[in-house]
């Protein structure tokens, strides 16, 4: 049997998700506003792995959002 979450628990979980999303979005904006030449290979492509290591974000998250941005 699955327990139902109480209203306070739902609100708390929603707040945690909102804070995490805001943190990730702020980090992503900081990366994009930084000089992107630091993250480029010699052939001109972006080095997503280096970007992920420097920012603390996951590689798959960066790949998805940079694809949305057209980078």
Buried (B, 14 or more C-beta within 10 A) or exposed (E): EEEEEEEEEEEEEEEEEEEEEEEBEEBBEEBEEEEEEEBBEEEEEBEBEEBBEEBEBEEEBBBEBBEEEEE
